[in-house]
Amino acid sequence: MFRLQQRGWPDCVARINEAALEQAVIDTLQCAESLLKVVKQCKDTQLAEIIRRGAKSLERVTVGGGNHPEYELDLIGAGDTFLELATDIETLLSDLLPGKEVALNVLRQEEALSNMMNKMNLAP
């Protein structure tokens, strides 16, 4: 979309393309606002902090037009922000995985020991 915006477009599709860009701005702002509302209700966790940073970055790439209610969207910045948000969440999840695997391993070992103890007989 950015390349198309840079090259320009014929007048016959200008209104359609500009409407799509305006809708992208509105959707991006709504996404950022929704994320910030959800994060306010959450405890301070790593995920909440990642989402908070991503939402604030989305607000920054949506530039207001001074005193006018018109906004512009930095398409490259928005793309980079969404990519960074996805990467940060993926990193968080991959960091949590080893801990979850260890917990599951411990649980399996406890279950195996419990089963062995159930089979034990104290009689001579």
Backbone as ProteinMPNN parsed JSONL, in Angstrom:
{"seq_chain_A": "MFRLQQRGWPDCVARINEAALEQAVIDTLQCAESLLKVVKQCKDTQLAEIIRRGAKSLERVTVGGGNHPEYELDLIGAGDTFLELATDIETLLSDLLPGKEVALNVLRQEEALSNMMNKMNLAP", "coords_chain_A": {"N_chain_A": [[0.825, -1.175, 0.0], [2.02, 1.176, 0.728], [3.89, 1.606, -1.337], [2.16, 1.999, -3.453], [0.912, 4.312, -2.606], [3.07, 6.068, -2.693], [3.721, 6.114, -5.438], [1.461, 7.159, -6.464], [-1.884, 7.382, -7.808], [-4.377, 6.79, -10.318], [-6.911, 9.252, -11.029], [-9.437, 8.119, -11.117], [-9.526, 6.099, -9.209], [-8.716, 7.319, -6.959], [-10.385, 8.329, -4.908], [-11.392, 5.977, -3.776], [-9.039, 4.712, -2.876], [-8.044, 6.632, -1.08], [-10.099, 6.643, 0.766], [-9.773, 4.07, 1.771], [-7.289, 4.363, 3.004], [-7.984, 6.25, 4.965], [-9.75, 4.693, 6.455], [-7.979, 2.773, 7.351], [-6.45, 4.308, 9.097], [-8.366, 4.972, 11.043], [-9.04, 2.388, 11.968], [-6.563, 1.593, 12.997], [-6.151, 3.444, 15.073], [-8.361, 2.768, 16.689], [-7.68, 0.161, 17.336], [-5.348, 0.583, 18.869], [-6.452, 2.084, 21.006], [-8.269, 0.216, 22.067], [-6.526, -1.824, 22.872], [-5.088, -0.46, 24.869], [-7.132, 0.005, 26.741], [-7.753, -2.614, 27.546], [-5.324, -3.382, 28.666], [-5.168, -1.686, 30.853], [-6.915, -2.867, 32.624], [-5.653, -5.169, 33.285], [-3.273, -7.011, 35.268], [0.058, -5.921, 36.104], [2.011, -7.361, 33.967], [4.435, -9.123, 31.976], [3.356, -9.5, 29.433], [1.306, -7.582, 29.423], [2.852, -5.266, 29.51], [4.221, -5.44, 27.064], [2.082, -5.242, 25.268], [1.128, -2.697, 25.981], [3.313, -1.07, 25.208], [3.26, -1.585, 22.443], [0.72, -0.566, 21.737], [1.011, 2.145, 22.347], [3.007, 2.775, 20.519], [1.575, 2.396, 18.168], [-0.196, 4.521, 18.375], [1.619, 6.59, 18.047], [2.419, 6.303, 15.365], [0.241, 7.102, 14.067], [-0.476, 10.021, 13.014], [-1.649, 13.103, 14.05], [-3.327, 15.838, 12.413], [-2.566, 18.55, 13.301], [-4.703, 21.12, 14.371], [-6.797, 20.032, 13.102], [-9.282, 17.465, 12.637], [-8.205, 15.436, 11.159], [-6.235, 12.643, 10.306], [-3.08, 11.055, 9.691], [-1.513, 8.126, 8.542], [1.441, 6.545, 9.199], [2.51, 4.302, 7.186], [4.692, 2.518, 6.918], [5.792, 2.718, 9.468], [3.608, 1.755, 10.989], [3.453, -0.877, 10.05], [5.954, -1.802, 10.904], [5.579, -1.534, 13.655], [3.485, -3.369, 14.207], [4.824, -5.712, 13.484], [6.942, -5.7, 15.334], [5.485, -5.909, 17.705], [4.315, -8.458, 17.384], [6.655, -10.013, 17.298], [7.737, -9.523, 19.854], [5.755, -10.698, 21.476], [5.921, -13.33, 20.591], [8.537, -13.925, 21.426], [8.226, -13.712, 24.205], [6.445, -15.849, 24.633], [8.049, -17.995, 23.789], [10.01, -17.851, 25.725], [8.554, -18.579, 27.95], [7.945, -21.212, 27.476], [10.066, -23.186, 28.138], [9.928, -23.132, 30.976], [7.33, -24.033, 31.405], [7.555, -26.599, 30.359], [9.341, -27.733, 32.183], [7.784, -27.652, 34.493], [5.722, -29.393, 33.744], [7.204, -31.73, 33.473], [8.044, -32.174, 36.111], [5.562, -32.59, 37.28], [4.813, -34.976, 35.984], [6.784, -36.68, 37.023], [6.129, -36.614, 39.738], [3.636, -37.835, 39.631], [4.356, -40.361, 38.691], [5.933, -41.294, 40.858], [3.985, -41.298, 42.835], [2.266, -43.259, 41.852], [4.002, -45.482, 42.049], [4.317, -45.597, 44.809], [1.747, -46.225, 45.586], [1.583, -48.849, 44.828], [3.265, -50.092, 46.573], [3.795, -52.284, 49.328], [3.583, -52.665, 52.744], [3.636, -54.941, 54.236], [5.342, -57.832, 55.596]], "CA_chain_A": [[0.0, 0.0, 0.0], [2.917, 2.319, 0.792], [4.432, 1.849, -2.682], [1.068, 2.551, -4.244], [0.727, 5.692, -2.159], [4.217, 6.839, -3.176], [3.638, 6.266, -6.888], [0.242, 7.866, -6.825], [-2.878, 6.564, -8.467], [-5.236, 7.541, -11.242], [-8.024, 9.95, -10.395], [-10.633, 7.273, -11.058], [-9.494, 5.273, -7.998], [-8.172, 8.12, -5.862], [-11.328, 8.408, -3.792], [-11.449, 4.65, -3.152], [-7.779, 4.481, -2.162], [-7.966, 7.553, 0.052], [-11.058, 6.146, 1.765], [-9.142, 2.903, 2.389], [-6.264, 4.872, 3.915], [-8.674, 6.842, 6.107], [-10.264, 3.594, 7.273], [-6.813, 2.159, 8.006], [-6.103, 5.185, 10.219], [-9.404, 4.789, 12.066], [-8.88, 1.044, 12.53], [-5.324, 1.555, 13.777], [-6.417, 4.176, 16.315], [-9.279, 1.961, 17.503], [-6.893, -0.974, 17.831], [-4.492, 1.096, 19.946], [-7.301, 2.45, 22.144], [-8.797, -1.026, 22.641], [-5.424, -2.492, 23.571], [-4.78, 0.286, 26.092], [-8.222, -0.24, 27.698], [-7.593, -3.97, 28.071], [-4.116, -3.422, 29.489], [-5.448, -0.994, 32.117], [-7.646, -3.777, 33.492], [-4.793, -6.319, 33.579], [-2.167, -6.837, 36.204], [1.32, -5.601, 35.436], [2.734, -8.559, 33.564], [5.268, -8.878, 30.797], [2.467, -9.393, 28.282], [0.644, -6.271, 29.499], [3.838, -4.241, 29.147], [4.451, -5.545, 25.622], [0.9, -4.702, 24.592], [1.12, -1.254, 26.248], [4.315, -0.451, 24.317], [2.766, -1.691, 21.076], [-0.404, 0.356, 21.553], [1.544, 3.519, 22.322], [3.701, 2.921, 19.234], [0.53, 2.57, 17.151], [-0.674, 5.906, 18.477], [2.651, 7.487, 17.499], [2.496, 6.237, 13.897], [-0.977, 7.739, 13.587], [-0.132, 11.411, 13.279], [-2.755, 14.058, 13.92], [-3.065, 16.971, 11.527], [-2.672, 19.839, 13.979], [-6.013, 21.365, 14.964], [-7.806, 19.377, 12.278], [-9.557, 16.096, 13.063], [-7.697, 14.515, 10.149], [-5.049, 11.913, 10.73], [-2.32, 10.355, 8.676], [-0.934, 6.895, 9.042], [2.764, 6.178, 8.706], [2.304, 2.894, 6.84], [5.892, 1.743, 7.253], [5.855, 2.69, 10.932], [2.557, 0.863, 11.485], [3.885, -2.242, 9.746], [7.058, -2.126, 11.818], [5.032, -1.66, 15.004], [2.791, -4.652, 14.312], [5.845, -6.757, 13.437], [7.645, -5.684, 16.615], [4.549, -6.434, 18.696], [4.231, -9.909, 17.18], [7.948, -10.592, 17.668], [7.857, -9.466, 21.317], [4.854, -11.704, 22.051], [6.501, -14.637, 20.277], [9.693, -14.096, 22.309], [7.695, -13.983, 25.535], [5.915, -17.216, 24.646], [9.155, -18.96, 23.708], [10.683, -17.829, 27.033], [7.703, -19.276, 28.912], [7.858, -22.628, 27.137], [10.92, -24.069, 28.952], [9.391, -23.205, 32.332], [6.137, -24.889, 31.36], [8.026, -27.966, 30.154], [9.915, -28.199, 33.45], [6.661, -27.885, 35.401], [5.051, -30.616, 33.306], [8.111, -32.843, 33.784], [7.959, -32.387, 37.555], [4.243, -33.169, 37.519], [4.865, -36.374, 35.54], [7.607, -37.42, 37.978], [5.345, -36.765, 40.965], [2.601, -38.819, 39.359], [5.007, -41.676, 38.613], [6.295, -41.678, 42.228], [2.739, -41.585, 43.535], [1.822, -44.582, 41.391], [4.899, -46.493, 42.626], [4.038, -45.708, 46.241], [0.461, -46.913, 45.729], [1.828, -50.286, 44.591], [4.104, -50.613, 47.651], [3.112, -53.0, 50.38], [4.409, -52.659, 53.935], [3.585, -56.257, 54.864], [6.599, -58.595, 55.408]], "C_chain_A": [[0.882, 1.257, 0.0], [3.479, 2.65, -0.593], [3.375, 2.468, -3.58], [0.841, 4.016, -3.885], [1.851, 6.581, -2.693], [4.132, 7.117, -4.679], [2.454, 7.118, -7.302], [-0.709, 6.92, -7.53], [-3.742, 7.418, -9.37], [-6.41, 8.167, -10.491], [-9.251, 9.068, -10.223], [-10.669, 6.384, -9.81], [-9.007, 6.048, -6.777], [-9.105, 8.132, -4.655], [-11.416, 7.071, -3.049], [-10.199, 4.401, -2.308], [-7.648, 5.386, -0.941], [-8.939, 7.151, 1.151], [-10.48, 4.936, 2.5], [-8.062, 3.337, 3.375], [-6.896, 5.499, 5.156], [-9.206, 5.757, 7.035], [-9.123, 2.892, 8.001], [-6.386, 2.98, 9.22], [-7.088, 4.968, 11.364], [-9.243, 3.434, 12.748], [-7.643, 0.95, 13.417], [-5.507, 2.279, 15.103], [-7.331, 3.375, 17.243], [-8.56, 0.756, 18.102], [-6.037, -0.527, 19.014], [-5.317, 1.419, 21.188], [-7.847, 1.202, 22.84], [-7.725, -1.762, 23.432], [-5.109, -1.798, 24.885], [-5.867, 0.093, 27.152], [-8.069, -1.608, 28.35], [-6.417, -4.029, 29.026], [-4.339, -2.73, 30.828], [-6.125, -1.923, 33.114], [-6.796, -4.972, 33.925], [-3.788, -5.974, 34.662], [-0.925, -6.468, 35.408], [2.089, -6.893, 35.187], [3.595, -8.2, 32.361], [4.402, -8.692, 29.562], [1.77, -8.032, 28.265], [1.609, -5.164, 29.087], [4.126, -4.256, 27.645], [3.293, -4.922, 24.855], [0.822, -3.186, 24.784], [2.105, -0.526, 25.325], [3.836, -0.458, 22.875], [1.646, -0.709, 20.801], [0.08, 1.808, 21.489], [2.307, 3.782, 21.022], [2.693, 3.107, 18.105], [-0.038, 3.982, 17.189], [0.334, 6.878, 17.863], [2.701, 7.468, 15.981], [1.235, 6.785, 13.246], [-0.874, 9.202, 13.969], [-1.344, 12.298, 13.049], [-2.348, 15.237, 13.066], [-3.242, 18.316, 12.198], [-4.026, 19.987, 14.644], [-7.138, 20.676, 14.203], [-8.05, 17.959, 12.777], [-9.078, 15.053, 12.053], [-6.411, 13.881, 10.661], [-4.367, 11.315, 9.52], [-1.692, 9.138, 9.332], [0.416, 6.684, 8.38], [2.718, 4.677, 8.437], [3.501, 2.026, 7.196], [6.024, 1.619, 8.766], [4.826, 1.751, 11.534], [2.938, -0.595, 11.235], [4.997, -2.694, 10.68], [6.552, -2.348, 13.234], [4.324, -2.991, 15.191], [3.786, -5.812, 14.3], [6.595, -6.842, 14.77], [6.763, -6.259, 17.727], [4.455, -7.955, 18.594], [5.52, -10.602, 17.618], [8.119, -10.619, 19.186], [6.974, -10.512, 21.987], [5.404, -13.103, 21.794], [7.7, -14.927, 21.179], [9.243, -14.425, 23.726], [7.193, -15.423, 25.633], [7.028, -18.254, 24.593], [9.953, -18.986, 25.012], [9.873, -18.586, 28.08], [7.694, -20.779, 28.695], [8.775, -23.511, 27.975], [10.415, -24.211, 30.388], [8.184, -24.112, 32.412], [6.548, -26.352, 31.191], [8.604, -28.541, 31.437], [8.788, -28.527, 34.428], [5.922, -29.17, 35.038], [5.888, -31.843, 33.622], [8.04, -33.184, 35.262], [6.633, -33.054, 37.9], [4.209, -34.644, 37.123], [5.666, -37.233, 36.532], [6.853, -37.645, 39.285], [4.275, -37.838, 40.791], [3.187, -40.233, 39.316], [5.388, -42.163, 40.006], [5.057, -42.048, 43.031], [2.204, -42.961, 43.15], [2.681, -45.694, 41.978], [4.594, -46.706, 44.104], [2.702, -46.42, 46.487], [0.628, -48.421, 45.594], [2.649, -50.918, 45.722], [3.244, -51.264, 48.71], [4.058, -53.051, 51.58], [4.433, -54.017, 54.647], [4.868, -57.026, 54.586], [6.481, -59.742, 54.433]], "O_chain_A": [[0.554, 2.262, -0.63], [3.541, 3.816, -0.982], [3.671, 3.359, -4.376], [0.606, 4.851, -4.759], [1.608, 7.718, -3.099], [4.435, 8.221, -5.131], [2.456, 7.725, -8.373], [-0.356, 5.775, -7.813], [-3.825, 8.634, -9.197], [-6.839, 7.667, -9.451], [-10.022, 9.254, -9.281], [-11.747, 5.958, -9.397], [-8.901, 5.489, -5.685], [-8.664, 7.965, -3.517], [-11.505, 7.049, -1.821], [-10.288, 3.938, -1.171], [-7.189, 4.947, 0.114], [-8.638, 7.301, 2.335], [-10.672, 4.789, 3.707], [-7.928, 2.755, 4.451], [-6.406, 5.307, 6.269], [-9.124, 5.883, 8.257], [-9.285, 2.465, 9.144], [-6.006, 2.422, 10.249], [-6.686, 4.801, 12.515], [-9.305, 3.345, 13.974], [-7.672, 0.304, 14.465], [-5.07, 1.788, 16.143], [-7.093, 3.315, 18.449], [-8.811, 0.383, 19.248], [-6.009, -1.196, 20.047], [-4.926, 1.068, 22.301], [-7.88, 1.142, 24.07], [-7.983, -2.263, 24.527], [-4.886, -2.456, 25.901], [-5.556, 0.024, 28.341], [-8.235, -1.746, 29.562], [-6.502, -4.657, 30.081], [-3.763, -3.139, 31.836], [-5.929, -1.784, 34.321], [-7.181, -5.706, 34.835], [-3.499, -4.807, 34.928], [-0.862, -6.677, 34.197], [2.729, -7.439, 36.085], [3.488, -7.106, 31.805], [4.678, -7.824, 28.733], [1.657, -7.404, 27.213], [1.219, -4.227, 28.39], [4.259, -3.2, 27.027], [3.501, -4.165, 23.907], [0.484, -2.465, 23.845], [1.772, 0.502, 24.736], [3.982, 0.534, 22.161], [1.62, -0.081, 19.742], [-0.394, 2.594, 20.668], [2.258, 4.89, 20.487], [2.93, 3.89, 17.185], [-0.328, 4.568, 16.146], [-0.049, 7.867, 17.238], [2.991, 8.491, 15.361], [1.165, 6.919, 12.024], [-1.15, 9.578, 15.108], [-1.981, 12.25, 11.997], [-1.172, 15.595, 13.0], [-4.003, 19.149, 11.706], [-4.46, 19.107, 15.388], [-8.297, 20.731, 14.614], [-7.131, 17.315, 13.284], [-9.512, 13.902, 12.102], [-5.615, 14.513, 11.355], [-4.978, 11.097, 8.474], [-1.387, 9.137, 10.524], [0.522, 6.65, 7.154], [2.871, 3.873, 9.357], [3.34, 0.922, 7.717], [6.331, 0.545, 9.283], [5.127, 1.027, 12.484], [2.763, -1.446, 12.108], [4.988, -3.818, 11.183], [7.03, -3.238, 13.938], [4.524, -3.67, 16.198], [3.608, -6.788, 15.028], [6.85, -7.937, 15.272], [7.239, -7.005, 18.583], [4.509, -8.654, 19.606], [5.474, -11.662, 18.241], [8.589, -11.611, 19.743], [7.391, -11.145, 22.957], [5.359, -13.963, 22.674], [7.861, -16.054, 21.647], [9.805, -15.308, 24.374], [7.484, -16.125, 26.601], [6.958, -19.277, 25.274], [10.513, -20.021, 25.372], [10.445, -19.171, 28.999], [7.46, -21.539, 29.635], [8.303, -24.523, 28.494], [10.47, -25.303, 30.954], [8.027, -24.871, 33.368], [5.96, -27.24, 31.807], [8.381, -29.711, 31.748], [8.827, -29.551, 35.109], [5.542, -29.944, 35.916], [5.348, -32.883, 33.998], [7.981, -34.359, 35.627], [6.587, -33.974, 38.715], [3.643, -35.469, 37.841], [5.283, -38.361, 36.841], [6.923, -38.724, 39.872], [4.038, -38.645, 41.689], [2.593, -41.178, 39.835], [5.188, -43.338, 40.313], [5.078, -42.997, 43.815], [1.749, -43.726, 44.0], [2.158, -46.739, 42.365], [4.606, -47.834, 44.598], [2.548, -47.133, 47.479], [-0.127, -49.183, 46.198], [2.723, -52.143, 45.82], [2.112, -50.848, 48.957], [5.216, -53.442, 51.437], [5.207, -54.195, 55.587], [5.437, -56.916, 53.5], [7.458, -60.451, 54.192]]}, "name": "protein", "num_of_chains": 1, "seq": "MFRLQQRGWPDCVARINEAALEQAVIDTLQCAESLLKVVKQCKDTQLAEIIRRGAKSLERVTVGGGNHPEYELDLIGAGDTFLELATDIETLLSDLLPGKEVALNVLRQEEALSNMMNKMNLAP"}
